[in-house]
Amino acid sequence: MATLAEVKTAIEEQAKGTQTLRDEVKKLQGDVVDQDSFKKLEAIVTDLDEKRQKMETEYLAELKEAKELAEEASLKAGRRGTGSEDAPNEDQIAHKSAFVDFIRARGAESQKEGLRDMEAKSLGLDVKALGSATGSGSGVAVPTVIARDIQTKTNDDSVMAGLVKVVGVGTSDYKEIVDKGGLGFGWLGAGDDRAGTAKPDVYEVEPAMGTVYAYPEAQEEQLDDVFFDIENWLVDSARTSFANARDMAVIAGNGAKKPLGLLGTAPVADADGDRADRVFQFLKSGKAATIGDAEKLIELVYLTKSRYRANGRFLMNSLTTSKVRTMKDGEDRFLWADGLAVGQPATLLGYAVSTAEAMPGIAANATPIAFGDFRMAYTLVERHDLRVTRDDITKPGFVKWHIRQRLGGAPTNDDAVKFLKVAA
């Protein structure tokens, strides 16, 4: 089955041929030729022109249908495009159609090279430069029309991806410089000698990289069922896996083949300026196996410098939230306040609260509550080339898809977030 891009090319080539014939017919009009031959040639040109117009009409109808289907899929995902710039172009639609054929095993191997050509066009790249631009290795790229859905759903489901700084990169070679401050100052009078002052200090952060992957499978019979929505199934399978992976890595990743998380290096009690770089500070709860009293949460907030309190918020899991909701201050007032309008977050001591299940629970020596500006405290690095490899060999009767993406992350400003640590 020809793709829309191939049909468009055929129409353009036929139009060129028809115009050439039309030009030749015009030349013959001025010559002495056999009238029967002239009329036959003129009829051929007219017939070709009618066929071309019919193909153009069918092509435009198919293109309109494809765009409507893409819009319908976007509506089902709950994210209608905001403008024409979000709508897929013709190359992206053709790439998506060929990709769905590829994962349904309709001439999969023979289509792989063609898919890479379409991949280059949909990304606006030269096909020769595609390999170096994507770092793809084996496998083919998930089309933008589908990959955008996976990325959007993943970031919606991942709590931490919405809190920390997220940077898209083309390679794994990414670094950040963090200014530790410390520029000294002094006072003097007119004519006084000027003594040297302390200079600011910086350190370099290179996020630890790893590959997050999903490995869903389906029976071959399911792929033959026209009612099996392979595209949305693929999106949904990757969505949950990648969202969970992000949250767990950003909070507790150990930096080994994955990002280094906020708790990847255990927080210490040392004050700002006295700790090692990228190590956060904790405040003791003061009570064994509990998060302590309301005063401890207030102290946690004001342990954080004012510049980070401006965009500060609390972070905890659901079970911890259930405990915090019942806490009261010395005047018997609840610390927790539900949002007054739909979409407004609940607040704790006037600050927004985010719930991430990857946060530790309340237990001895655990750090179940964090507060601060998480965007200043952490950087998550994403490579946008989501890759997929089809596997119909290792498990007879089933088809698997190896979907993966390179991710990295590391703490940056360790003064920006503080943790409440439960006493032993």
Secondary structure, 3 states (H helix, E strand, C coil): CCCHHHHHHHHHHHHHHHHHHHHHHHHHHCCCCCHHHHHHHHHHHHHHHHHHHHHHHHHHHHHHHHHHHHHHHHHHCCCCCCCHHHCCCHHHHHHHHHHHHHHCCCCHHHHHHHHHHHHHHHHCCCHHHHHHHHCCCCCEECCHHHHHHHHHHHHHHCCHHHCCEEEEECCCCCCEEEEEECCCCCCCCCCCCCCCCCCCEEEEECCEEEEEEECCEEEHHHHHCCCCCHHHHHHHHHHHHHHHHHHHHHHHCECCCCCECCCCCCCECCCCCCCCCCCCEEEEEEEECCCCCHHHHHHHHHHCCHHHHCCCEEEECHHHHHHHCCCECCCCCECEECCCCCCCCCEECCEEEEECCCCCCCCCCCCCEEEECHHHHEEEEEECCCEEEEECCCCCCEEEEEEEEEEEEEECCCCCEEEEEEEC
